Amino acid sequence: MRINRTALGLLAFVLSMDGTLTASAQTTLFATGSTQTNGRQDTYRIPAIVRLNNGSLMAFSDRRFGDSGDIGWKNQISVYSRTSADHGLSWSPQHQDLAIDSSSVFDFAHGDAATVVDRKSGAVLMMTSSGKDGFASPINRRPLVARSVSRDNGLTWTTEEISDNLYANPNVNHLFFSSGRMIQSARVKQGKFYRIYSGVCTQAGSLVAYSDDFGKSWRYLGGNDALPIAGGDECKVEELPDGSILLSARSRKVNGRHFNIYRFTNPSNGQGAWSDSFVTSENPADGTYSSQCNGELMLVPAVDAKGKATYVMLQSAPASTDRTHIAIYWKELPRDFTSLTEYVGGWSKFGLNDAHYAYSTMILDKKGDIAFLAEMGGYQGIVFQSFSLATITGGAYSYRANPSYRTTAQP
């Protein structure tokens, strides 16, 4: 299926308190209640954001027609987007990316977008949970999986169902891709494409899927018997400097986050092994990695106050046991970065808002600033903010591209 974008209207500028243009002020991109379906307000949930190869930002949100229910509820869902060519100062009108059809099973709903941009071709890949059944549906009614690709910066999208490939794993019955940021490897390339990694949520726990053909087919890191985080929920991944994969997952049972690391023995064919997973219930920086919310994980090349090149790991999550006090945690990447215990403590916290906030995600913009997207109070919509790494770390670190190693987060 293909959908054409309508002509762009006037762009709205964001003003700071003193009237100057700014991207750091909070900007509502998708507002619950701003649209209606059959007299009931539409709910906007589930943020995702990418930086296109032309430098523009593209922000995504579910539009849940006439209700707030997830995939599998009675309401239809589609993914909408807005684009900014000036680092978030102004945004295009919202645009429907994925077509829906009330008479179709597969196209009844598409939501929970996980996104990434191919650094060479500029194509945008979006994985969604789709259909009439959801994660909580009976075992014989599973959520479907859609692959959508745009090769013209979001003007048009082509969508296909690839559910059977993901469910070929006999240990997986219900699954969906964790919404937000997928990553593209800086090291592993098979054929035309660098590898894509994504966190996958299943009823058994958190898995990592990888694709060497830009999302047409997927394998599970560690094989079909691997369960890197039992009891884990939505999860995010990042590629470490040696190519290992760090997995951070929301927990279903404890306050804290699950961590695991996959070390390769043969990166080209995905061979390697997971460590034993570790879960922390500590309160780093006087807060908690909220166990009840999806966040984001991102490694940023940086320089410290003395000019030393390094990396800073960022993780967003509510700093509470509920969905309040949204924050970005940060720490310098430890020297022993493949040791799980190094991710337990030592985090600092950059608090953003003390009110009710939920899912969040982020990407580096063309300038090297952190473009941050989050759900705001009571699912009232999706808001955008932009921060420099120096702001987040209180001046301890600044962004600097590392020419000796291109991380997955580098602009």
Buried (B, 14 or more C-beta within 10 A) or exposed (E): EEBEBEEEEEBEEBEEEEEEEBBBBBBBBBBBEEBEBEEEBBBBBBBBBBBBBEBBBBBBBBBBBBBBBBBBBEBBBBBBBBBBBBBBBBBBBBBBBBBBEEEEEBBBBBBBBBBBBBBEEBBBBBBBBBBBBBBEBEEEEBBBBBBBBBBEBBEBBEBEBBBEBBBEBEEBEBBBBBBBBBBBBBBBBBEEBBBBBBBBBBEBBBBBBBBBEBBBBBBBBBBEEBBBBEBBBBBBBBBBBEBBBBBBBBBBEEBBBBBBBBBBEEBEEBEBBBBEBBBBEBBBBEBBBBBBBBBBBBBBBBBBEEEEBBBBBBBBBBBBBBBBBBBBBBBBBBEEBBEBEBBBEEBBBBEBBEEBBBBBBBBBBBEBBBBBBBBBBBBBBBBBBBBBBBBBBEEBBBBBBBEEBEBBBBB
